[in-house]
Amino acid sequence: MYPPHHLGGYELTWRSAVEHFRRAGHEVGILTTDFRVAEPDSAFLEDPATRRDLRWYWRDHEFPRISVRGRLALERHNGRVLDRQLRDDPPDVVNWWAMGGMSLSLIERVRRAGLPAVGVVGDEWMQYSPKVDAWYRMAVRLRGLAPVAGRLTGVPVGVDFGGGAWLFNSLATRDHAVRYSGFDLARSEVVHPGIDNSLFPSAPAREWGWRLLYVGRLDERKGVDAAIAALSHLPREATLRVLGSGDERYEAELRALCGRLGVDDRVEFGLLPRGDLPDAYAEADAVLFPVRWEEPWGLVPLESMAVGTPVVATGTGGSAEYLRDRENALVVGRDARPTDLAAAVQTLAADPDLRDKLRRHGLETAARYTEQGYNEAILAALERAVA
């Protein structure tokens, strides 16, 4: 999914990298899925070099069953789309981004074409793609018959990941991929994403006012329910602003939870254009990042730190590589209960010196992880691949 039709962290870093490559004088064509939203964010213009023609196995937050004939039709369609792209605009190098639910056979097609390639891995797609790519999953079951099936259908069966270099956004993401995917990832390295300093400048410190903020997808793994439940253990004046969208079922559960806990009037749900997020961070006294899963990286804490707002986080996955308890954030641990989140917020409220310390060290941390540095590292890897 490429902006403006999706504005998740992975997609935004992809778009930022494309713009960086172009500023460096390179031509970039973008090939992505046919996914579209009815009302894309007007702040992001459609890229005229984007072809939205690929089909994928994901639909409406699910991976529906698909017949063998349907799988073959999807794979052949995607193969034709890729071949047309390579023919019409022959690249010097291919840069893979989010491949979750996409045809992994495309990676093999590029390898067999002898084109250099670099992949940027910013989430757990290497672990789940072999399970949701129905063609790849079928090919694994065929085992010794896979080459025959490939010749008969004209669709690669099996993928050699050793044909390209892979850049992972965190040690956690790479470790999980190596441990669970079974792919040959010998040519891999870790390159940490960062934030746009021009978009998230530091803001003046504010007096404490019990204003809490959550930014991100509405997904059970994100722990938004724990943030809401924490309100019932905080003074009446404590409020929580929830900025994000996602799983409609989970959002309904969150609203019902507000009702059961009697905090309806203290929780605000909403969405903001990305350009307005810095003000939202600056207006908050603390940002809650209560994720339960192995978050691949986590840009939200870094954005908050860049603005100067303290962070309370569980510190799972990639975020553990930059979050330091009582140094640049309050880290409550992956098994934190709502009472633990509330206790951390109360600690911040009672200790202005601690808030000042977290603010100072948070600004220093955010300055080390920049969008510019990340884009330069990806471009350098592409140039090495071509050379």
LINMOKA-V923412 format. One record per backbone hydrogen bond with DSSP energy under -1.0 kcal/mol. CO is the residue of the C=O (numbers start at 1). NH is the residue of the N-H. Records with the same first field share a line. If there is no record, write none. Layout:
# LINMOKA-V923412
CO: NH, NH
This chain:
# LINMOKA-V923412
2: 5
4: 41
8: 12
9: 13
10: 14
11: 15
12: 16
13: 17
14: 18
15: 19
16: 20
17: 21
18: 22
19: 23
20: 24
21: 26
22: 25
30: 51
32: 54
41: 44
47: 50
49: 30
51: 32
54: 34
59: 62
62: 59
67: 71
68: 72
69: 73
70: 74
71: 75
72: 76
73: 77
74: 78
75: 79
76: 80
77: 81
78: 82
79: 83
80: 84
81: 85
82: 86
83: 87
84: 88
85: 89
94: 118
96: 120
99: 102
101: 57
103: 106
104: 107, 108
105: 109
106: 110
107: 111
108: 112
109: 113
110: 115
111: 114
116: 94
117: 165
118: 96
119: 167
121: 169
124: 127, 128
125: 129
128: 131, 132
129: 133
132: 134
133: 137
134: 138
135: 139
136: 140
137: 141
138: 142
139: 143
142: 145
143: 146
145: 149
146: 150
147: 151
148: 152
149: 153
150: 154
160: 163
161: 164
165: 119
166: 189
167: 121
168: 191
170: 174
171: 175
172: 176
173: 177
174: 178
175: 179
176: 180
177: 181
186: 188
187: 166
189: 168
195: 371
196: 200
210: 239
211: 285, 286
212: 241
213: 288
214: 243
217: 219
218: 247
219: 222
220: 223
221: 292, 293
223: 227
224: 228
225: 229
226: 230
228: 231
229: 232
230: 233
231: 234
235: 238
239: 212
240: 268
241: 214
242: 270
243: 216
245: 218
247: 251
248: 252
249: 253
250: 254
251: 255
252: 256
253: 257
254: 258
255: 259
256: 260
257: 261
258: 263
263: 266
266: 240
268: 242
270: 244
273: 276
274: 277
276: 280
277: 281
278: 282
279: 283
281: 284
286: 213
287: 312
289: 314
293: 295
295: 318
299: 303
300: 304
301: 305
302: 306
303: 307
304: 308, 309
307: 203
310: 287
311: 330
312: 289
313: 332
316: 319
317: 320
318: 321
319: 322, 323
324: 327, 328, 329
329: 326
330: 313
333: 336
337: 341
338: 342
339: 343
340: 344
341: 345
342: 346
343: 347
344: 348
345: 349
346: 350
351: 355
352: 356
353: 357
354: 358
355: 359
356: 360
357: 361
358: 362
359: 363
360: 364
361: 365
362: 366
363: 367
365: 368
366: 369
369: 195
370: 374
371: 375
372: 376
373: 377
374: 378
375: 379
376: 380
377: 381
378: 382
379: 383
380: 384
381: 385
382: 386
383: 387
